Amino acid sequence: MNGNTPYAGRPDATAAGQRASADVPELSADERRELRAGLDTVAARTREFLPDEYVVGAQIVAGTDGPEGTIAVQPPVGPAVSAGFTPDAEELVDGIPDEDRDEVAHQLAATAALQVKQAVEDAIAPVAQ
C-alpha cells in the first residue's frame, strides 16, 4: 500500500506517508526574514484592533508543502483562532502585500472577538427586550 502514495519514497530513506526532504522547499535567510517581517506586521496590526487581554503571536512552521507562517490569537475566553500563510515565490521576494496583511489582521481580530461573544453568550443577561 505504501507504494501508492507519491510521498512513500524508499523504505530506507523516507518513512511511508512522509515527503523526502529534497522535495520540501527551504527558505534562504533573506526569505525567512521577509516572511517573519510580514508575519510580525500582521500580528502588530491585529493587536491594534484588540484589547490587551488578547494574546497575539506569529511563527514560521514547516508545513507539508514547505514553510508556512502562522498568526494566532488567544482570546481571554474561548478557543484560539489562527491564520496561515503559505508564501509563493513573489511574496518571498516582495513581501506579503499590505492589503493581504490588513485583511488577515481584520479577520483575525473579528473572529477572536466573536469567540469571546460566543463563549460568554449565555452568561450575560439581556438588559432590554
C-alpha positions as CSV (number, residue, x, y, z in Angstrom):
1,M,0.0,0.0,0.0
2,N,2.9,2.4,0.7
3,G,3.9,2.3,-3.0
4,N,0.6,4.0,-3.9
5,T,1.4,7.3,-2.2
6,P,3.6,9.8,-4.0
7,Y,5.4,10.5,-0.7
8,A,6.3,7.0,0.1
9,G,9.9,7.2,-1.0
10,R,12.4,4.4,-0.5
11,P,11.9,2.4,2.7
12,D,15.4,3.1,3.9
13,A,15.4,6.9,3.2
14,T,11.9,8.2,3.7
15,A,9.2,7.0,6.1
16,A,5.9,6.0,4.5
17,G,3.5,8.9,4.3
18,Q,6.3,11.5,4.6
19,R,7.9,13.6,1.9
20,A,11.6,13.3,1.1
21,S,13.5,16.3,2.5
22,A,14.7,17.1,-1.0
23,D,11.0,17.6,-2.1
24,V,10.3,20.2,0.5
25,P,11.5,23.8,-0.3
26,E,13.7,25.6,2.1
27,L,13.8,29.3,2.8
28,S,17.0,31.3,2.5
29,A,17.9,33.6,5.4
30,D,16.6,36.7,3.5
31,E,13.3,34.9,2.6
32,R,12.9,33.8,6.2
33,R,13.5,37.4,7.4
34,E,11.0,38.8,4.8
35,L,8.3,36.3,5.8
36,R,9.0,36.9,9.5
37,A,8.7,40.7,9.0
38,G,5.3,40.2,7.2
39,L,4.0,38.0,10.0
40,D,5.2,40.4,12.6
41,T,3.4,43.2,10.8
42,V,0.1,41.2,10.7
43,A,0.4,40.4,14.4
44,A,1.1,44.1,15.3
45,R,-1.9,45.2,13.2
46,T,-4.1,42.6,14.8
47,R,-3.0,43.8,18.3
48,E,-4.1,47.3,17.3
49,F,-7.7,46.1,16.9
50,L,-7.9,44.2,20.2
51,P,-7.7,44.9,23.9
52,D,-4.6,43.9,25.8
53,E,-6.3,40.8,27.2
54,Y,-5.9,39.1,23.8
55,V,-2.6,37.3,23.2
56,V,-1.3,37.5,19.6
57,G,1.7,35.6,18.3
58,A,3.3,34.6,15.0
59,Q,5.7,31.8,14.0
60,I,7.2,30.1,10.9
61,V,6.5,26.4,10.8
62,A,7.5,23.5,8.5
63,G,4.4,22.6,6.5
64,T,3.9,19.6,4.2
65,D,4.5,21.9,1.1
66,G,7.3,23.9,2.6
67,P,7.5,26.8,5.1
68,E,4.3,28.3,6.4
69,G,3.6,31.3,8.5
70,T,1.0,31.2,11.2
71,I,-0.6,34.0,13.2
72,A,-2.7,33.1,16.2
73,V,-4.9,35.0,18.6
74,Q,-5.8,33.6,22.1
75,P,-8.9,35.5,23.4
76,P,-9.4,35.9,27.1
77,V,-12.2,33.2,26.9
78,G,-13.0,30.8,24.1
79,P,-10.8,28.9,21.7
80,A,-7.8,30.4,19.9
81,V,-8.1,31.4,16.2
82,S,-5.3,31.3,13.7
83,A,-4.5,32.1,10.1
84,G,-1.7,30.7,7.9
85,F,0.3,31.9,5.0
86,T,1.9,29.6,2.5
87,P,4.1,32.2,0.7
88,D,4.7,31.9,-3.0
89,A,8.0,32.9,-4.7
90,E,6.8,36.5,-5.4
91,E,5.8,37.1,-1.7
92,L,9.2,35.9,-0.6
93,V,10.9,38.5,-2.7
94,D,8.4,41.4,-2.4
95,G,6.9,40.6,0.9
96,I,3.3,39.9,1.8
97,P,1.2,42.6,0.2
98,D,-0.2,45.3,2.5
99,E,-3.8,44.6,1.5
100,D,-3.4,41.0,2.5
101,R,-1.8,42.0,5.8
102,D,-4.7,44.3,6.6
103,E,-7.3,41.8,5.6
104,V,-5.9,39.0,7.7
105,A,-5.5,41.3,10.7
106,H,-9.1,42.4,10.4
107,Q,-10.4,38.9,10.1
108,L,-8.4,37.5,12.9
109,A,-9.5,40.3,15.3
110,A,-13.1,39.9,14.3
111,T,-13.0,36.2,14.7
112,A,-11.3,36.4,18.1
113,A,-13.9,38.9,19.3
114,L,-16.7,36.6,18.0
115,Q,-15.1,33.7,20.0
116,V,-15.4,35.8,23.2
117,K,-19.0,36.7,22.4
118,Q,-20.0,33.1,21.8
119,A,-18.2,31.9,24.9
120,V,-20.0,34.4,27.2
121,E,-23.3,34.5,25.4
122,D,-25.2,32.5,28.0
123,A,-23.6,34.2,31.0
124,I,-24.9,37.7,30.2
125,A,-28.5,38.5,30.9
126,P,-30.1,40.8,28.3
127,V,-30.6,44.4,29.6
128,A,-33.6,45.3,27.4
129,Q,-36.1,43.4,25.3
